[in-house]
Amino acid sequence: MFIKQINRNDLVKPLQAVVGIVERKQPLPILSNVLLKKTGNMLRLVTTDLEIQIEAKQTVELQESDGPDSITISAKKFQDILKAIPEESVISLDIQESKLLVKANKSKFSLQTLPAQDFPNLTDQLEGATQIRIKQGKMKRLLSSVQHAMAQQDIRYYLNGVLVVVENSSIKLVATDGHRLAYIAEEMEEDYPKLEVILSRKTVNELLKQLTDSDDELLIELAEKQVRFNFADTTMTSKVIDGKFPDYTRVIPNHTNHLVLNRVVIMQALQRAAILSNEKFRGVRLLLTENNLQIISNNSEQEEAQEDIETKYTGGPLDIGFNVNYLLDGINYLNSEEVTFSFGDQNSSLLVTTPEKNDYKYVVMPMRI
């Protein structure tokens, strides 16, 4: 008997933690599997796609058995079975020949297995890694603030992720797709040597799904070729993107014409204007005068939307266009009551910040409308 009895919920939680990176169609069949391994009174569940490896642990009462202490089965099928079994059910797992028998109440499932010794493990490349301790909620907020600016399947592969820069007592996260750039920084309690790594899009998205908004600790191990995240009973190890990220400091402008707006007011005005913007290019025009901001959008059907907001603008008249989705992304994740738009001329990028704070910067390139 592999496991004589285990509560269904004690299997669901760790399986949910590891199954997110598994894809049904894999070049190697075993990559669609989850590794189940008994170690003492610990059950370990491991998945990998050869770029990321996730391991979750669950303490359970395990009985001694003469059978193997590890096996691999289809991760998605196992998850579907557990979802269909009533909560609080007691499950038994038994290996017979090349099958894993899953029994619960009066239900019985027979799953095909693959040998545990064939399951690939990521080579540990974390020797001499820099260790950073940060609250889970804080790291989740940092990732959420920049993730929308990541490129998607860009030929410039180093843009398909998030740059993490650790230097002295700060951690900085940067993402750009060439049309906009998001930057956020956070002060930490300790000093660290300078280190830069690029997290892949898949790693970032998986972290956003798994990290909680709590003060629970997240231990990050950063090395030149690999990074590891340890939180709760889960360990996520990932390769980093090998490439040179652009010099983001050169992209962030130093404009002197500022416009302070209520964040909710400008966000709602942009959302209304977006309704009649061109479906493909999503452009809106911002017309700035001394006491007014006018937002105009139109589409190929000659329809038009116009929004007027009373403002106190410190620069001269300006007519400039932007992708409305990019603008909304830049202010949607902010918690501040007000937001500052800083402008140059009609050919210059827009800088979005928060008043009296220097920890968040969002840059959007203009577009012709």
Number of C-alpha atoms within 10 A of each C-alpha: 17 24 21 16 19 18 16 19 18 17 19 15 13 20 26 15 23 24 22 18 20 20 14 14 9 12 9 9 11 23 24 24 28 29 26 18 19 20 12 13 12 14 22 21 26 26 30 28 20 13 16 23 22 24 22 21 23 18 14 17 15 17 12 12 11 7 12 12 17 18 23 26 22 20 25 19 14 19 15 10 13 20 13 8 17 12 12 11 16 17 22 19 18 17 20 12 8 13 16 19 17 19 19 19 11 5 10 13 13 15 16 13 19 18 13 19 11 10 17 15 14 15 10 13 16 16 11 10 17 17 15 17 16 16 17 22 17 19 22 19 17 21 21 15 25 26 22 19 27 25 22 13 12 12 9 14 16 24 28 23 30 31 27 19 17 23 15 15 14 16 21 19 25 27 30 27 19 16 15 24 24 27 26 19 18 15 13 15 10 10 13 16 9 13 16 18 25 27 23 23 19 16 21 17 16 17 17 19 11 16 19 18 13 11 11 14 16 19 17 20 19 24 20 19 16 25 25 23 19 17 19 14 13 19 19 23 24 23 24 23 23 15 12 14 20 14 8 14 8 7 15 18 16 10 15 11 14 17 18 18 22 13 18 15 13 21 18 12 16 21 15 16 23 23 15 22 23 20 12 7 14 20 26 28 24 18 16 21 18 14 11 15 22 17 24 21 25 22 17 10 8 8 11 15 16 16 15 14 15 12 17 16 20 16 17 11 14 16 14 21 20 21 23 20 15 20 21 16 18 26 22 12 14 17 10 13 12 17 20 18 19 22 23 18 16 15 14 15 24 24 24 23 24 22 14 7 8 10 13 20 21 28 25 24 18 20 18 12 15
